[in-house]
Every structure is written in structure tokens, then in C-alpha cells.
Amino acid sequence: MNKPVRIGTRESQLAVWQATLVKNMLAAGGIKSELIFIKSDGDTDLTTPLYEIGVQGIFTKALDIALLHKEIDIAVHSMKDVPTMLAKGIMQAAVLPRASYKDLLVYRNDPVDFDRLKMPAAIATSSIRRKAQWLNRYPGSRIENLRGNVNTRLRKVAESDWHGAIFAAAGLERIGLRPNNAVELDWMLPAPAQGAIMIVCREGDDFISQTCFALNDSDTATCTMVEREFLRTLLGGCSTPISALATIAGNQLILKGNILSTDGRQKVDIAKTVTTSDFQTSGADAAEEILNNGGREIAAGIKNGT
């Protein structure tokens, strides 16, 4: 291929950082590339909470269209934003090594002991998953909507009367914006594929798919596949509080997952360990167990708005 590989990306600082990472990785293999900027629906509506928009692929749809129209050759996504079913004609080309999968609490001022707080905690997030897990641990908290790019959200926290806001660690750390007072929420399970970056391309574009596959990290690809299969089997989308984390230790894959009601009052957890040679159905199997142990009722309640 004589022309540079056209890398589609959103315009946010984090999205550009991720696309530039791919550009540099391709360059290390002798492949020239350029960035093509595409605006997504998720970047134009910055007021409606994501769980009210309820549209899967809000951050990926515009890039999908550009790919299918051959305006770009690949697209780079935060993998947790990508629907579990890719658009027809688009395929996963590579998953890059995972950064931190954790969620961070960024305090507005000084750290707070929420177990001893005498007033309701005021926490900001646009994620229904984070909202549900926080309310499960700290019922009665006030959850505020927080949209915008990372810089905008950090500014809103500083200007607010909230106790703090929840961010993905990977996003803040990648662009060097993790505040000194941020703490990792080790008790909070992440979104499926959080911290991972996915490259997609058009089906049938063998040169591009083979070029990108050279960047693929097999362990990250395996873990995120299991997590996304767990999500897909639970029929989860932007409006469903579903979490999953798969990790590999030696020849074992450990999967933890849960589903909660949107108010955090109901929760079903699961933890499974399988060998790395027997992981193919582990995500779906864990999801079926959750559905049979109370998860189906939670999912039905969310769907019916109860």
C-alpha cells in the first residue's frame, strides 16, 4: 500500500492520544499513516446522560460510517465504547495491550470518608454502571450527571459543590491528567473491556487487517472477548449496569462479573475460574448463571423501567 493508512479518530484529547499511539506503532513497523478526524454523536450532545440516550455505539457510529464509505482505513476506539456486535462489514483488527482497568474517584477537595459522612454524598458520573455500584455501596447518595471530554469533566468537578466524580483511570493516565488526590475504587468492577483499545477495519481488506494484527496483544484480546461475551449474553447496553473483569494468571483465566438494578438495591455477582485453554464459552456461561440466579429479573425490571 503506497498511500498512508488513514486512521479515523474522534477529536477529543484522549481519542487523539489513542489514535496517535496506533500511528506510532505502525510507524515502528515501517507503515506510514495519517489521522482523519470524525465527529461523533456522543461528542455533539454533551448534556443528556448516556444512560438516557441509551444508544449503543454512540461514540463509534460515525467512524463506522466513515469506514464503510472508505473515507478511512481503520478506526481506533476505547474498547468499552464498542458495541458487542460490530456493524456489518466491519471487523476487529487488533486489541492493544490493556492499561489500567480501574475506576478512579477524583475528589473536589480533600478526601472524604463516605462511611462516616453525615450528609448524602454528592458524586458525579454519566455511567449507569458506576452510579449503580456507588448506590449499592453508599445508598442515599446524590448522583449528578457529568458529560464532556476529560478536561471538561475535571473542570466541572473543580467548579462544583460535589464531593467528587468517577473517571476511568486509563483515560486520565494516558493523557497525564490524573489528579494527585484521585483514589482507585478497588471495590468497583469495571465496564467490560475498560482500559483496552480496539482497532477495527473493513472486512475483506486483507492488507490492513494483517498489518493491524501485528499490533494485537493476545492476553488482552482473550480477556476482553470473555468480558464482552458476558455483556452480550446479558443483553447489556448503555442503560444496563453490567460489569466484568477477566484476568489471566499462569494457565488460569479468572472472571468476575455482576449486574445491578439502576438504583443499586439489587445485585447479582459471579466469579469463575477456567483454564486458558477452555475460555471460549466462559463469558456466556457466567452470564447464564447470573441470569438464572436473579439476573433475569433485574434485567427485566430495567427494561420495563421498574
N, C-alpha and C positions, 0 to 999 in steps of 0.2 A: 504494500500500500504506500503510494508516494505522497499522498496528501496527509496532513496531520490528522490524528484521531480527534474527532470533535466530542468533547466531554460536556454533557449537559449538566447544569447545576442551578439551584436556586441562588438568589442574590444575598442571602444572609451571610454574616461573617463565618458562622460555623459551616454552612454548606460550602462556601468557597474554600475554607480550610480543607475540608474533606476532599473536594474535587482537586485541589492543588496537590494534596498528598498522592492521589492517584496519578496525576500528571508527572510528579517527580518519580514515582515508582516505575511508570512506563519509560521515562527518560533514562533511568538506570539500566533498562533493558534495550536501549537504543531506539525507542519508539517516540517519535515526535507527536505532540498533541497540543490542543488549544481549548480554552474554556469558552463555552457558549452559555449565556445567562438566560434563564427562563423564569418568569414569574408564576407562582402557583396560587391557587385559590386560598390556601392556608396563609399566604403572605398578604393577601389583599383584605381579607376580613379578619381584623385583629381585635374585635370586641366580643363576638359571640363565643361562649365557651365551647371547646372542642367537643365535649360530650353532648352539647345541644345541637351542634352541626351534625354530628353522628354520621359523617360520610367517610367511609374507608378510602384511603388513597388521596386525601385532601392535599397532601404535600407531594404526591407523586404523579397525579393525573396529567398535569401539564407537560411533564417530562416524558410520560408515556406517549402522549400525542406527538410530541416533537420527534421521538424515536421512530414511531410508526410512519411519520411523514418524511423520514430520512433527513431531518434538519440537524440531527446529532447522531453520533455513532454509539455512544454509551451514555448512561446516566448514573450518577453517584447519589446514594441515599443513606440517611440514617436508617438502619435496617428495621428498627421498631416502627417506622412510619410506613413501611411497605405492606400492602395487603397480602394475606397468606396465599391468595390466588392471584398470580400475576395476570396482567392484561393479555389477551390473545395476541400472539405474535411476538411476545417479549419473554426473555429467559434470563435466569440468574447466570451471570458470567463468572463472578468471584465474590467471596466474602473475605474481607481483610482481617488480620489479627485483632482480636477484641481488646478494647481499652476497658476502663472500669465499668462495671455493670450497675454500680450502686447509685442510690438517690442521696442527695445532699439536702440538709436543711441549712439555709442561709439566714442567719438572724439579722433583724434590722439593726439592733444594737448589741447589747450584751447577751450571753447565753441565758436560757430560761430553763428552770426545772419544771417541766409541764406536769409532772406527777404531784407537785405541791402548789401549783398555780391556783389562786383562789378565784380567778375570773376565767371565763371561757377563753381558750387560746384562739388567736386570730391568725390563720395560716392561709397563704395564697398558693393556688395551683390551678391549672386548667385541665389537669389529668383526673379523670374519674377514678382511675386505679389508685392514685396517690390519695385522693380525697377519701375513698372508702377505707383504705388501710389506716389512714390517720384517725378517722372517726371510730374505727374499731378499737384502736388503742386509747384514743382520747375523746370519748363521746361528749357531745355538747359543745365541741369546738365550732368556731365560726370559720367557714371556708370561703375565701374570696377568689374570684376569677382573676387569672393572671395570664395575659396573652402578649404576643410580640416576640421579637428576637431576644437573644440572651442579654444584650446590652440594655434594651428597653425594659426587660423584666427586672434586671438588677437595679436600674434607676427607680422603677416604681416601688420596689421594696424599700429603698432608702428614703423615699418621699412619703411612705405610707404610715398608718398607725398600727400595722400588723406586727405580730411577734416575729414573723419570718415567712419564708417561701421555700418551696421544694423544687430543686433542679436536678437534672441528670449530671452526675459527676463528670462523665466523659465530655459532655458539651462544654462545661466551664473549663475543664483542664486542658482540652485541646487548643483553646484559643487564649490560654493564660489568664483567665478571669476568675479563677476560684478564690473567693474571699478568705482571708485568714480565719474568720470566725465561723466558717462552714463546718458542719459535722456530718459524718456519714450515718445514715439511718440503717444500721445493720439489721434491724428487725423488719425492714420493709423489703418485700420481694420485688424485683424489677419487672418492667414490661418485657415480654418475650423479645429476644434479640437486642435488648438495650446495650449500648456500648459498641455494637458492631456496625460496620459499614458494608453495604452491598453495592456491587456494580451490576447493572443489567444492560443487555444489548438486544438487538433484533434476532429472532430465531432465523437460522439459515445463514447468518453472517459468520462463516467459519473462521476467517482471519481474526476478526475482533474477539470472538469467543475464546479462541485458543490463546490469543495474546493476553487477554484478561485472566484466563485461568492460571497463568503462570504466577499471578499475584495471590491466588487462593490459599487460605490457611485452613487446613483440613479439620483441625480440632474445633475451631470457631464455627466452621461450616456445619459440622456434625451437631454441636450443641445448639446452635440457632435453629437448625432444621427440626430437632426434637421439640424445642420450645414453641416453634411456630405450628408444628403439627398438633401440639397440645392446645394451642389457641384455636386453630381451625376446627378441631373436633368439638370444642366447647362452643362453636359458632360465635366466637367473640369478635367484637368490633370496637370502635372508638367509645361506644356508650356502655361497654361491659367491663366491670372491674376484674380483670383476669391478669394474673402474674405467673411467671415461670422462669426458672433458672436451672440450666443444666451445666454441670462441670465435669471434667474428666480428671480422675486420679488413678494413675497407673493403667490398669486394664478395666477400670470401672467408670461408668457414667452415672452420676448422681443427679436426679431430677427432683426439684421441689416446685410445687405449684399451688395456686389457690384461686378460688372465685369468691367474691363477696357481693352482698347486696349494696346498692348505691349509698345507703345510709350507714354502712359499716356494721350493722347489727347482726347480720348473718354471714357466716364464713365457713367454707369447707376447704381443708388443707390436704395435701398429699405429699409423700416423699417416697421415691422409689430408687433402687439401685440395680443396674443391669451391667453386664459385661459390654465392653466397647464393640464386641463382635455381634452383639444382639440388641442393638439400639433402635433398629429401623421402626418398630411399632411402639416404642416405649412412650412417646408423647401421646399418641392416640389411646394407648392402654390406660395411662394415668388419667386422661380426660374422661374416659368411660367410667373409671372408678369414681371419680368426683361426681359425675352426673348421677350415678347410682346411689351415692351416699348423701344426697341432699342438694347437689349442684343443679340438678334439673329444675327443682322448684325455685331456686334462686334465679336461674336464667329466665324461667317463665315469668317470674314476678317483674324482672327488669323489662322484659319485652312488653308486658301488659301495663307497665307504668305503676305497679303497685309496690 
